[in-house]
Amino acid sequence: MTAPQVKGWCPGAYRPMMSGDGLIVRVRPKLGRVERGQLHGLCQLSTKYGNGLIDLTNRANIQLRGLKMADHDAVLQQLAALDLLDASHDLENRRNILIQPFWQTGDVTHRLATALTDRLAGLPDLPAKFGFAIDTGHNRLLNGASADIRIEGMSGQLIMRADGAQTGQIVSEEEAIDAMITLARWFADHAGPDVRRMRTLFDAAPVAAQDDPLQPQNTPYGQLVGLPFGQIEAAALEPLLDQITAVRLTPWRIMLLEEVADLTSEALITTPDHPLRRVDACPGAPFCDSAHVETRALARSLASHISGTLHVSGCAKGCARARPADITLVGRDGRFDIVRQGTAKDRPERTGILPADIHANLD
């Protein structure tokens, strides 16, 4: 199809990201919510222009993979027609807003997230990863997720907090967005070229790695389901759309299917004890230029045979998991090193294991 031109929108302003399997296009759905028609459109774009894989990122964004440079502008134009792209690159770049999934239309979380979205033009120039969190539900969920300025609900009050600060500022709902913008301007005035995140400006230690706060289950808002490795094939998602009206995205490889219960699919993780819930694996080769080995097929084959946590990393960066795992496999020159009770950066107990010999070396 040919999408209509969207007023004020310039595809050439959006810079693509290159990976080993081609271009990656990142989609930031408004309020972290994607409706059925938008999901159908994403599946079509992924199949027509990409490699058919759709990622859910740790910033609650969606990625289409394997695109060609020649198709980049056409894909962006069709994303704009689906209302999945802002009118300008400047606004799109600023809309790094995490919102926990348990909100209802018109509640305080929804009102604050909508108000912040409407005020993005008032923000100063900020680093690309600088982001905001609206964490005002019954329980805080986003304290371990990446954000620089947070609005949190505590004891019936709203607290605005700079990431890395030990204390925050009590604000009313009417004051909250102005206070966030003021704090963002303060950051822009005080951060040097090497300071990209609020926590760095406060010289605060990194947040300790935490377990994911959500697990697959039915909830009053809908069904929480996991994606293995945060990824699903468009061909597997599209047949499910007759049963799904909308999804809400989270930073934990989990989606909330609105008003759905007990949906089952081999493409989804629907039980908290599923073996792949304990496994992390990066895209690996050939999808990442840094990776030395294929990762996810091996991770799937090992999942049911390892009782603890498993991390399969294509290289020593360990992008898929920062916290220690019971077993970490690190790709190096077509082979694997084995780390126990550590991360991809720790000293291995065995090195140079061929992929075909991994099972035997873990016994």
LOGUMI-884798 format. One line per 2 residues: number of its first residue (from 1); their letters; for each residue x, y, z of C-alpha. Coordinates in steps of 0.02 Angstrom, whole numbers, plus 32768, in hexadecimal, padded with zeros to 4 digits. Layout:
N
NUM> a> X Y Z; ...
***
This chain:
363
1> mt> 8000 8000 8000; 8034 80B5 7FED
3> ap> 801D 8117 808D; 7FE3 81CB 8085
5> qv> 805F 8254 80A8; 8057 8291 815B
7> kg> 805C 834D 8171; 80FB 838E 81C1
9> wc> 8151 82E6 81BB; 81FA 82CF 816A
11> pg> 8238 821B 8159; 82E9 824F 8130
13> ay> 82FE 829A 81DE; 82F3 81EF 8231
15> rp> 839B 8199 823B; 8395 80DB 8227
17> mm> 83F9 8062 8293; 8461 7FDE 823E
19> sg> 8476 7F2E 827F; 84BE 7E8D 823A
21> dg> 8419 7E5D 81E9; 83F4 7F09 819F
23> li> 83A0 7FA7 81DD; 8340 7FAE 8280
25> vr> 82AB 8023 828D; 8273 804B 833E
27> vr> 81BD 8073 8362; 8189 80D0 8400
29> pk> 80CE 80B5 8415; 8072 813F 8471
31> lg> 804F 810F 8526; 80A5 806A 8501
33> rv> 8004 802C 84B0; 7FEB 7FDE 8404
35> er> 7F3E 7FBC 83BC; 7F0C 7F29 8350
37> gq> 7F12 7F89 82AC; 7FBE 7FCC 82D6
39> lh> 7FFB 7F1E 8303; 7FB9 7EDC 825E
41> gl> 8015 7F69 8205; 80B7 7F42 8261
43> cq> 80A9 7E8B 822F; 8091 7EBC 8179
45> ls> 8125 7F33 817C; 8195 7EB2 81D0
47> tk> 8166 7E2E 8151; 816E 7E9D 80B7
49> yg> 8209 7F02 80DD; 8264 7EA9 816A
51> ng> 8293 7DFA 81A0; 81EC 7DD7 81F4
53> li> 822C 7DF0 82A6; 81E3 7E6C 8322
55> dl> 8241 7E99 83C1; 8202 7EDD 8467
57> tn> 828E 7F44 84B5; 82BD 7F6B 8569
59> ra> 8279 801B 854E; 81CD 7FD7 8520
61> ni> 81E7 7FFF 8468; 81CD 7F92 83CF
63> ql> 8253 7F70 834D; 8241 7F35 829B
65> rg> 82DF 7EDD 825E; 8335 7EB3 81BB
67> lk> 82FD 7F46 8152; 8358 7F8B 80BB
69> ma> 8391 803F 80AE; 832F 8054 800D
71> dh> 828D 802C 806B; 82AE 8096 8105
73> da> 8249 8130 80D4; 81B7 80C7 8095
75> vl> 81B0 806B 813C; 81B3 810D 819E
77> qq> 8128 8156 8132; 80BB 80BF 8155
79> la> 80E2 80C6 8210; 80A9 817B 820E
81> al> 8007 8147 81B9; 7FED 80C9 8245
83> dl> 8003 8156 82C5; 80A2 8103 8304
85> ld> 8116 8193 82DB; 8118 8246 8318
87> as> 8106 82D8 82A2; 81BE 8305 82B6
89> hd> 8260 82AD 82DF; 827B 832A 836D
91> le> 81DB 82F5 83C6; 81FA 823E 83A2
93> nr> 82A8 8249 83ED; 8265 8299 848D
95> rn> 81D6 821D 84AA; 8237 81A6 8519
97> il> 81AA 8189 8595; 8194 80E8 85F7
99> iq> 80E8 80CA 8640; 80BA 8033 86A8
101> pf> 8034 7FC9 8653; 7FAD 7FC9 86DB
103> wq> 7F55 806C 86B1; 7EA4 8097 8681
105> tg> 7E6B 8121 860E; 7E5A 81C1 8674
107> dv> 7EB9 8188 870F; 7F4F 81E8 8753
109> th> 7FCF 817F 86F4; 7F74 8199 8650
111> rl> 7F5B 8253 8670; 8013 8271 869C
113> at> 8056 820C 8609; 7FE1 8267 8591
115> al> 800F 8310 85D9; 80CA 82ED 85CB
117> td> 80B4 82B2 8517; 8059 8353 84EF
119> rl> 80E7 83BB 853A; 817B 8369 84E2
121> ag> 819D 8404 847A; 81C7 8461 851B
123> lp> 8258 83EE 8545; 830C 8425 8526
125> dl> 8383 83C3 84B8; 83A8 8322 8516
127> pa> 8414 8288 84F4; 83C2 8203 8489
129> kf> 83A8 8187 8518; 836E 8206 8598
131> gf> 82C1 81D1 85D0; 822E 81E4 8645
133> ai> 81C8 816A 86AD; 8114 817C 86E8
135> dt> 810A 80FC 8775; 806C 812E 87D1
137> gh> 800B 808D 87E1; 7FE1 802E 8880
139> nr> 8093 7FE9 8885; 8133 8030 883E
141> ll> 816D 7FC3 87AF; 81E9 802D 874D
143> ng> 826E 8051 87D1; 82E3 7FD4 877D
145> as> 82BC 8010 86CC; 8322 8092 866F
147> ad> 82E4 8145 868C; 8332 81EA 86C0
149> ir> 829F 8249 8708; 8216 81EC 8764
151> ie> 8169 8211 87A7; 8141 818D 8829
153> gm> 80AA 816D 8896; 80D0 815B 894F
155> sg> 8052 8158 89DE; 7FCF 81B2 8979
157> ql> 8048 823B 8940; 80A7 825E 88A1
159> im> 8165 8267 88AF; 81D3 82AB 8825
161> ra> 8282 8262 882F; 8320 8275 87CC
163> dg> 836A 81CA 87A9; 83FD 81B2 881E
165> aq> 83BA 822B 88A2; 8391 81E2 894C
167> tg> 82FB 8253 8966; 8278 82A4 88FA
169> qi> 81FF 8337 88F7; 8147 8328 8925
171> vs> 80E0 8371 8898; 8028 8382 8872
173> ee> 7FE5 833C 87D0; 7FD4 83EE 878E
175> ea> 808B 8413 87B7; 80D6 836E 877F
177> id> 80F8 838D 86C6; 813C 843D 86E2
179> am> 81AF 83F5 8767; 81ED 836C 86F1
181> it> 8212 83EA 8667; 826D 845B 86E3
183> la> 82D7 83C9 871D; 82FD 8399 8668
185> rw> 8337 844B 8647; 83A4 8445 86E4
187> fa> 83F5 83A6 86A1; 8413 83F6 85F7
189> dh> 8465 848C 864B; 84D7 8425 86BC
191> ag> 8504 838C 8655; 85A5 8391 85F1
193> pd> 85C5 8337 854C; 85F8 8297 85A6
195> vr> 855E 8293 8616; 84CC 8240 85BE
197> rm> 8463 8203 8650; 8420 8252 86F0
199> rt> 846B 81CB 875E; 8519 81F6 871C
201> lf> 84FF 82AD 874A; 84D6 8278 87FC
203> da> 856D 8202 87FC; 84F7 817A 8838
205> ap> 851F 80C1 882F; 84C4 805B 87AA
207> va> 841E 8013 87DF; 8433 7F65 8823
209> aq> 83F0 7EE3 87A9; 8341 7EAC 87D8
211> dd> 82CE 7E1F 87A8; 8243 7E4E 8731
213> pl> 81AD 7E8D 8796; 812B 7E3B 8725
215> qp> 810B 7D88 86F1; 8094 7D35 8677
217> qn> 7FE6 7D2A 86C3; 7F34 7D69 86B4
219> tp> 7F13 7E12 8705; 7E79 7E83 8716
221> yg> 7EC1 7EE9 8685; 7EE0 7E55 8611
223> ql> 7F5E 7DCA 85F8; 8018 7DE3 8610
225> vg> 807C 7D7B 8594; 8136 7D6E 8575
227> lp> 8198 7D6F 84D3; 822B 7CF6 84C9
229> fg> 82C7 7D63 84C5; 8253 7DF8 84AD
231> qi> 822D 7DC6 83F9; 819D 7D80 8393
233> ea> 8188 7D54 82DC; 8109 7DBD 827F
235> aa> 80C3 7D1D 8235; 80A2 7CDC 82E6
237> le> 8057 7D7E 8328; 7FDF 7DA2 829A
239> pl> 7F6E 7D09 82B5; 7F54 7D40 836A
241> ld> 7F13 7DEC 833F; 7E5E 7DB4 832F
243> qi> 7E65 7D97 83EB; 7EC6 7E34 8419
245> ta> 7E7F 7EE5 8417; 7F1D 7F3B 8457
247> vr> 7FBF 7F18 84B3; 8021 7F7C 8532
249> lt> 80DD 7F6E 8530; 8155 7F5E 85C3
251> pw> 8213 7F61 85D7; 8216 7EA9 860D
253> ri> 81F2 7E45 856D; 813D 7E3D 85A6
255> ml> 80A0 7E83 8554; 7FF6 7EA1 85A1
257> le> 7F6B 7E65 852E; 7ED9 7ED6 8557
259> ev> 7E39 7E7D 858F; 7E7F 7DD2 855F
261> ad> 7E8D 7D38 85CE; 7ED6 7C8A 85B7
263> lt> 7F17 7CA6 8507; 7F92 7C1D 84D6
265> se> 8011 7C1A 844B; 80B9 7BC6 842F
267> al> 80FC 7C72 8401; 80D4 7CB8 84AE
269> it> 810A 7C90 8560; 8068 7C80 85C1
271> tp> 80A0 7C2C 8663; 811B 7C6E 86E5
273> dh> 8179 7BC9 86ED; 81A0 7BBF 8633
275> pl> 825A 7B90 861C; 827C 7C25 85AA
277> rr> 824D 7C9B 8637; 82F7 7C6F 8683
279> vd> 8359 7C8A 85E3; 83A6 7D27 8597
281> ac> 83F7 7D27 84EB; 842B 7DB5 8479
283> pg> 8402 7DAE 83BE; 84AF 7D63 839C
285> ap> 84F8 7D41 82F0; 84CD 7D6D 8269
287> fc> 8456 7DEF 82B0; 84DA 7E4F 8310
289> ds> 8582 7E82 82C7; 85D7 7E6E 8371
291> ah> 859D 7DBB 838B; 8615 7D2A 836E
293> ve> 8592 7C9F 837A; 84DB 7C76 8361
295> tr> 8481 7C81 8408; 83C6 7C67 840F
297> al> 83B5 7BB9 83C6; 8436 7B7E 8444
299> ar> 83DC 7BD9 84D1; 8338 7B84 84A3
301> sl> 838B 7AD9 849F; 83D7 7AF3 854C
303> as> 8343 7B45 85A3; 82EF 7AA6 85E0
305> hi> 8393 7A55 8615; 83D1 7ADD 868A
307> sg> 837E 7AF6 8732; 83B8 7BA8 8751
309> tl> 83CF 7C44 86E9; 8429 7C41 8641
311> hv> 8476 7CCD 85DA; 84B5 7CAC 852A
313> sg> 8518 7D3F 84E9; 855F 7D51 843A
315> ca> 85F4 7DB4 847C; 8640 7DF4 851E
317> kg> 85D1 7E8F 8524; 8544 7E2C 8573
319> ca> 84BC 7EA0 8532; 842A 7E2C 8557
321> ra> 844A 7E1E 8612; 84AE 7E8E 8687
323> rp> 8492 7E2B 8726; 84E8 7D84 874A
325> ad> 849C 7CE1 870E; 84B7 7C32 874F
327> it> 8505 7C08 86A7; 8543 7C86 8627
329> lv> 8582 7C52 857C; 85EE 7CD3 8525
331> gr> 8612 7CC8 846B; 86C6 7CDB 8432
333> dg> 870B 7CB0 8386; 8680 7C34 835D
335> rf> 868B 7BDD 8406; 864B 7BFB 84B6
337> di> 8697 7C21 855E; 8637 7BE6 85F7
339> vr> 861F 7C55 868F; 85C6 7C17 872B
341> qg> 8570 7C8D 87A4; 85A7 7D26 8744
343> ta> 8593 7D98 86AE; 85DA 7D99 85FE
345> kd> 8668 7E07 863D; 86A0 7D90 86C7
347> rp> 872C 7D10 86C1; 86F4 7C6D 866F
349> er> 8710 7BC2 86BB; 871F 7B72 860E
351> tg> 874B 7BBD 8566; 8744 7B93 84AD
353> il> 86B2 7B19 84B3; 8663 7AEE 840B
355> pa> 85A6 7B0D 8404; 8588 7A53 83E6
357> di> 85E4 7A2A 8488; 858B 7AA5 84FB
359> ha> 850F 7A27 853F; 8598 79AD 8571
361> nl> 85FE 7A35 85C6; 856C 7A6F 8631
363> d> 854A 79C4 867D
***
